[in-house]
Amino acid sequence: MASPKLSVIIPVHNESANIAPLCERLLPVLTRITPAWEVVFVDDGSRDDTLEIIKTVSQTEPRIGAVSFSRNFGKEIAIAAGLDHARGDAVVIMDADLQHPPEMIETFVERWREGFLMVYGQRTDRSDETRTKRGFAQLFYKLFSRFGEIPLPEGAGDFRLIDRKGVEVLRTLGEKARFSKGLYAWIGFKATGVPFVVEERRFGTTQWSFRKLFRFAFDGIASFSTVPLRIWTYIGFLISFLAIATAVFFTIRTLLFGTDLPGFPSLIVSVMFFSGIQLMSLGIVGEYVGRIFAEVKRRPLYVVAERIGGAAEVSSDIVPENYRMRRA
């Protein structure tokens, strides 16, 4: 099959009920844009029949392919695999649950043809989320804007179009703890946002729990900032200063008024407080050391169990070269 002009990457994990409705809306949009398109599903270790449904669809439409992982590696790694296998001059990344409206791709392509190498969907409404979740999202963007290497456009996610120039740069970034939103901003290029409203999920439930979201947010900040390490340096200086000031205070008080009966409870509380501070600081250091350990092992980002359609055709050309580049 000739190299397509437009590729669409769709990470999926247990999304069997959403594949058919997604294709019903997505394929007519792609056909209106250009006849030279492809869709690359990345099956992130699904436990249902997601891959079987994709195979069935691929038999009727050869421009649909898939990459199936040997296990669940996570959405960020699935996006990286999709970029490895996509061949289009422009690549669109979107979710399979139809919360990213496929019709927006036409607008993305229009902006791309105007000269923008990165076109991202910018979420304008979070009324469907709880107040707690909205609050944490706003806090994350403020913290990242304040302490991160580069600012993130608020409301921008993975739903976006990337020019081939940007795709090739992203493919050279082989870090294990990936935060794609930060990587998109880090590579630069001329970018613009397109406002959109997130639609309701058609089938299934979100797999992003508060624990996963918190971990994802921490990965983002830790990947693009060393502020968490510096904070504990500042806290250490502050505690040292308070300790010296307290020692001076008690020395002067003892010289003037004599020795009081020492308080055992206050001693225990102080020991527990400073022990907690030390353990938290060691935990932050451990997070960064763990990332270093993961990187130096030089394991590949993902393991492919099966390739379908166009993804199988390009596997011998793209993936080994990219693998050697990441191992270098």
SEMARRO-860686 format. One record per residue (C-alpha): x, y negated, z negated. Coordinates in steps of 0.05 Angstrom, whole numbers, plus 5000, padded with zeros to 4 digits. Each point is the difference from the previous one (the first is absolute). Layout:
N
XYZ;...
//
This chain:
328
500050005000;502649315018;502249544944;493849654973;499249254993;496350064933;500950504944;495550084939;502850334937;494950284951;502450334935;494950514975;499450414937;493650414990;496249565050;496450555038;493249654996;502749355028;503750255062;494150065047;496649334980;506849655006;501350285070;493049805022;501549274985;507449985014;500650335069;495349535037;503849414970;506750275025;497250155069;497549295006;506949734984;504350455044;499750705030;507150124975;498950144926;501350554949;497650164930;504850344951;496950304939;504850154943;497150564957;503049894931;499250714974;492350035002;496750574963;493649985041;498950125075;502449315021;505450285045;495350505033;495249445018;505649595029;502150605042;493050075027;499749265018;506950045032;497750565046;494749545031;504449384999;507450135014;501949294980;498650204927;505750344964;501950164929;505950124954;498650474942;504449994937;502050624963;497249694936;497549344973;505549475006;495749384989;497049475045;506249575005;504050595027;494350185047;500449305029;507550085011;498850665036;494749675044;505049465020;505050555017;495150335048;496349405029;502349825071;495949385016;502549305015;495549794942;498150444941;493849924957;499750294929;493150124970;496350454950;495350565019;494249814954;497349455047;501349464948;504649725053;495249845057;502850275066;497049425038;505249544968;505350335042;497749605061;501449364961;506750274978;501950135073;497849315021;504549684948;505750475020;499349785073;500449284976;507150154975;499150234928;504350624984;496350144935;492449934994;497050204933;493050064975;498849534942;494750214951;495449424983;495050334952;501150434939;492949984973;499550765007;505550094948;499449954925;502149374964;505850384968;502750245067;499449315031;503749704941;505750505005;500549885075;500549254990;505250104945;504250455045;500249505057;501949444952;505650414969;502650235068;499849295027;503749754938;505350544993;500350375066;505149895055;494849785050;492749754992;494250455018;493949715035;494350124952;494850495024;504650315052;500650764999;501950575046;494749825052;504249655052;503250005069;507650035007;503949875063;505050535023;505749554977;497350024929;498750745003;507250155019;502549584942;495350354951;502450685024;507149834978;497749894929;500750684968;498849834926;496150514960;496149544954;496349655056;495649394992;497649885071;496749324986;506749734978;503750325058;495349685050;501549324970;507450144992;501450145074;497249325018;497849855072;494549535021;493750214963;492849784991;494050234960;493050185023;494649954947;495350604994;495050294951;501350704974;494250465017;497150524954;503350685000;495850485041;501650654966;504050234940;503049584944;506549614994;506050384975;503349384970;499150044925;502349454953;506150424983;501950075073;498749265014;504349804940;505650455023;499449735071;500349284974;506150154957;503450335060;498849375040;503049534949;505850474984;501650105074;500549255014;502449714934;504850114943;496049564953;497750594957;507350124983;501549274988;494049924954;503050484950;506549625002;496349374981;496150374946;506650274972;503049304996;493649754966;499950554949;507449904986;498949264989;494150144953;504250514962;505749504990;495149464979;496750474951;506750214971;502049274990;493349864967;500550574950;507349844985;498349284982;493850224961;504150514960;505349494983;494849504976;494750434967;503250684989;498150695026;492850215007;497450714995;500550265072;493550215034;500050715025;493849935046;503049405036;506550405011;496250585031;496049545045;506349655024;503550665015;493950265039;499449355038;507249975023;499950745015;494149895046;503649425035;506150445012;495950585027;496249545048;506449705026;503050695010;493650205037;500749425049;507450175011;498050725009;495049815055;505549675041;504950564986;494750505023;499249635065;507550025011;500050754986;494550115051;503749605053;506850334992;497150705009;498849835074;493950435008;495649865061;493849584987;495350555020;499550725025;495650145061;496250665001;496549895067;499449505057;494049945047;499149655067;504349415018;503650044932;502750685020;502649735066;504349464969;502450394940;506450255033;501849305024;498349544942;500250374935;507050325003;503149345021;496449644943;501950554951;507449935018;499549254993;497350064930;505250514981;505849575025;
//
